[in-house]
Amino acid sequence: MEAVIAAEELPEPAFWVSFAPIEFEEGSFCLASPASVNVSSTDLVAEVEALGRSLSLVRERIGEIIFGQREVVEQALITLLCGGHALLIGVPGLAKTRLVETLGTILGVDDKRIQCTPDLMPADILGSEVLEESESGRRSFRFIPGPVFCQLLMADEINRASPRTQSALLQAMQEGRVSIAGQYHPLPRPFHVLATQNPLEQEGTYPLPEAQLDRFLLQIDVDYPDIDAERQMLIATTGVLEDRPRPAMNVAELMAAQRLVRRIPVGESVVEAILSLVRSGRPDETAIEGVRRFVSWGPGPRASQALMLACRARALIDGRFSPSIDDVVALAPPVLRHRMAVSFAGRAEGVTVARVIEQISAPLR
């Protein structure tokens, strides 16, 4: 078993990933990240099985608090296993905040929450320097960290924050550090942002720019629960006692899982499916007439990276040792829906991004 990589060596979630072929004992060639080249298939199988048991316990304990919403929970776990950030979109009252708090407790990470408003300033989330005077009369500046210095940050209604505050959060998401008064301050590892957005009321909001949207690994659409889940929720949350989330993992185990995701082999057919899907969503490269006519801009290479990592994580959650094309099809909507835009002509024809994604995914079904 190889030595565990130090936490500081864990790569950032948004970066260029290269892949190299490795040969397993059976003689079949797969694609895997360079970090897995020196890891035997026996060790990898044992680690995947152990992580599968841990993730099964995590999902079981999430299910004690969050009723229904299976896909939402799965996609949130995928985001954290990939070391990325997620944008949760849904109407109020669908347990988005409760989900983040539950994940923080069950995964053993330090979680905090900020409520975004138009008057929220960058210093309110990043922190600021204050002038202090010692007993001897010597004055010096001391940095007081803001709520962004945590491992799981809940940014509630992020589109209500001003562009200035959004850009400060963007730097933290992308670089894993903040700059205050010319000094860089690293954020804790791991660092994840789960931001929410209300799709109903758009007055007094600042739509997220495309560059910031692209930093989110997944856009998770949170729908209403089914009737059985809502009945169970009514009984469990309106009594005298209410269940509390119980820890199932710790930070070290989560970071080990994030490293394992990047070592999972990926078949060449899956890689080609990802490339075909993403490139067919670009109006200047696709052979699909509807995309050429109605899509103003399509997904970039970061979408391919996100889809590759997300497929690996989904396979791990399901207890599989390698992703399949079914994973590509299942994760295409949350990966692509915030990385594409329909033109004015398309909106006039009633074309939606969801419909476009369904069209470009059809050849893989």
N, C-alpha and C positions, 0 to 999 in steps of 0.2 A: 504493500500500500504506500503510495507516494505521500510525502509530507504534506500537511495541510497548508494551503497558500495563505499568507498573511492577509488580514482584512484590507490592508492598504493596497494590495495588489489587485483587488477585484476591479475589473474594468468598468467604465461608465456605461450606463444603459444605452446611450445613443452614440454609436461609433461605427466605423467601417469594420465589417467582419470578413475575414478571409477563411477559406475552407480548403482542406487538403485531403486527398484520398488516403485511407489507412486500410490495412488488410487484417481481417480477423482470422481466428483459428480455422473457421470453416472455409476460408479462401474467398469469400465474397467481398467485394469492394463496396464501401459506403463512404459517404462524405461526413467529415467531423471537423470540429474546430481544432487548431493546432495544439491546444492544451491537452487533447485526449490522445495524442500520438503515442505517448509513452505509458499509457494506462492499459493494462490487459483487459480483455473482454470479461474475464471472470470477476475481476475487481469491480468493473462497471456494473455488471449484472447484480452483484451483491449490494452495491450502493443504491441502485435503482429500486431493488426490492425493499430495502430498509426505508428509503424515502417514501415509497408507496404506502407503507404501513403508517408512517408519521402523517402523511397527507390524508389518509383515510380517517385518522383520529381528528385531525383539524377540521375536516368537513363535517364529521359527526357532531363536534362541539359547536361549530357555527350553526348547524341545523337546530340546535337546542335554543338558539336565540333568534335567528332569522328564519322565518317560515316561508317555504316556497323559494322563489327567486333562484332556482338552481343555476341557470345560465349566468346570472349576475354574479353569484358567489364564485362560480368557476372562473369567470373572466377576471374578477378581482384577484383571485389567487394566481392566475397566470401572469398578471401584471407584476405582482410581487416576486414571483419566482424568476421572472425575466429581469428583475432589477429596474423596472420602468415606472412610469406614471400613468394614471388613468383619469379620464374625464367621464363622470357619471351624469347622465342627463335624464331627468324625470321630474314629474310634478311633485309638489310638497307632500310629505307624509308617507313616503314609500320606503322608509328605514335606511336611507342613504347614509345619514350621519351615524346611525346605530350600527350599520355594517362596518364602517371604518373603526369605530370604537371597539367593536367586537373583534375585528382582525388584530388590532393593536394588543389586546389582552391575550388572545389565544396564541399569537405568534411571539409574544414576549418582547415586543418592541415599544419604545417610548413614543406615544402618540399625542398630538396636540391639534387644536382646532382654531381656525380664525374665521370670523364672519366678515366677508368682503363687503364694503360699502364705498360709495363714491369719495368720501373724505378719508378713507384709509390711506395712510402714507407709507412709503417704503420702509421708513424707520420703525413703523408699528409692527412689521413682520420680521425685518432683518435684525433690528437692534440699533443701538446708538452709543456714542461715547459721551460720558459725563465727566465734568471737571471735579476732581476731589482734592481736598486739602487735608494733609496729615496733621497729627498733633504738633509736629515740628514746624508747621507752616509751609511745607513743601507741597506744591501743587502738581498734579499729574492727571492724565486722562485715563479713564477705565472704561473698557467696553462691556456693555450690558447686552447679552444675547437676547434676541427676540424669539418668538414662538417658532420660527423656521428652524431653529436648532433642535431638531428632534429626528426621529427615524421614520415616522409616518405622520405626514401633515395633512389635515383635512382643511381644504380651502373651500368654504361654503359660498356658493353663488359667485364664482370667480369673475364672471362677466360684469359684476357690479363694481369691481375695483377699477380705478382709473388706469389708463395706459401706462403711466409712470410706475405704478405699483405692480402692474402685470409684468412689465419688463424686468423689474427687480426679482420677481419670483421666477421669471424665465431663466435668468442667470443662475439662480440657485438650482433649478431643475437640470439645466444643461451641464453646469460645471461642477456641481457639488460643493460650492463655496460661495461666499458673499464678500463684497468689498465695501469697507466702511472707512472713510477718511484715508483712502489710499492704501489701506492694509487689507490683505486677504485673510479670511477666517474660514477654515474648512468645516463643512457640516459633518455631523455624525454619519457613520456608515452602518448599515445601509441607509439611504435616504429616498423616500418615496412621497410623491404628492398624489393624493386622490382628491380631485376637485369636482365640485358639483355645479350644475347649471340648471336653472329653471327654464323650461322651453315655453312657458305661457306668457309671463309678463316681461316685455322687453323695453318698457319705458325706463329711462334713466340707466341704461346698461351700456357697456362698451364691448362690442363683439370682439372676441379673441382674434388676433391676426393669424393668418395662415401659418406663419413661421412658428408661432407658439402652439397652435393646434398640432403641428407636426411633431412636437416634442412629446406628446402623449402617445404612449404605446398603443392604447386601445381607447375607443369611445364606447362606453358601456351604456346602452339604453335601458333604463329601469322602467318596466311596465307594472301595471296593477297585478297583485297576486291573484291566483285562482281562488275559487270559493272555498275549497278545503283548507288551503293555507290561511286564508283570512279568518275562517272559523276557528282554527287552532290558535291564531294570534289573539283573537278576542278573548278566548278562555284563559290563555297564558298571561296576558298583560293587564287584565283588569281586576285581578284578585288581590288578596292581601300580600302575598309573596310573589316575587318575580325572579325568574332564573337569572343568574349572573354568568357571564362567560368564564370558562375555566381554561387556564393555560395548557397548551399542547406541544409547543415548541419554544425554543429560545433564539436569541439573535444569532448565535454561532451556528445553530442548525439551519436557520434560514439562509445565511450567507453560504454555507456549504451546499445547500440545495441550489442556490443561484449559480454556483460554479459547476455543479453537476449538470444543470440544464445545458450549458455551453459545451459539454463533452458528449452529449447524446448524438450518436451517428444518425445521419439523414440520408436516405436513399436518393439516388440520382433522379428518379422519377418524381420525387417530391420537390426537389430543387427546380426541376424543369417546370413543374406545375406552378410553383410560386412565381417564377420568372414570366411564364406565359400569362398568368392571371394579372399580375401587376402591369406588365407592358401593354396588355390589351385594354387597360383603362386609360391609356394616354392617347389623346385624340390625334396626335401627329404620327403615332406608330401603329395603331390598331387597324385591324382589317374589318372591324365591326362598324357598319354604317351608322348605327344609332349613336355610338360613342363619338365618332368623327363629327356628327352634326350637332349633338346636344351637350357635350362635355367641354367646358371651357378650360379646365386644367385637371390633370390626372395625378396619380400617386408617384412620388419620386423613389429613389433607391432606399430611403429610410423605411418605406413601407415594406419593401422586400425583406429588409433586416428584421423588422418587427414581426412579420409573418413567419419567418424562419424560427425566431426565438419562441414565439407564441405556440407554434406547432409542437416544438420540442417540449415545452412546459405542459401542454395539454396531454401529450402522450404520457408524461410522468404521472400526472394526476390520475390518469386512467390505468396506471400500472403497466404501460407498454414500454418496450425498450427502444422504439423508434417511431417517429410520426408517420402518418399515412396521408394520402391525398384527401381523405375525408376530413382530416384536421384542417387542411388548407381551405376547403369549402366552408367548414363550420366557422372558421375565424376570419374569413374574408370580410364580412360586414363590420365587425368592431375594429378591424385594422384599417379598412379603406374608407369608411363613411365620413371621416373628418379630414381625409386627404384628397378629396375630389370635390368638384363643384359643377353644377349644371348651369349652362348658359341661359341667358334671358329667353332665347328662342325655345330652349328645352322646357323651361318653366311654363312658358305660354302653351306648350303642347301637353303639359301635365306630367312631364318626365321628372322623376325623383332620383336621388343618388341611390336609394335602396333598389330601385328598379334597374338601374345601370349595373350595380354590383351583381344582382341576380342574373343579368344577361351575360356578363363576362365570366360568371362562374358556371354557367350552364354546360360548357364543353367538358368540365371536370367531373360532372355528376355521373 
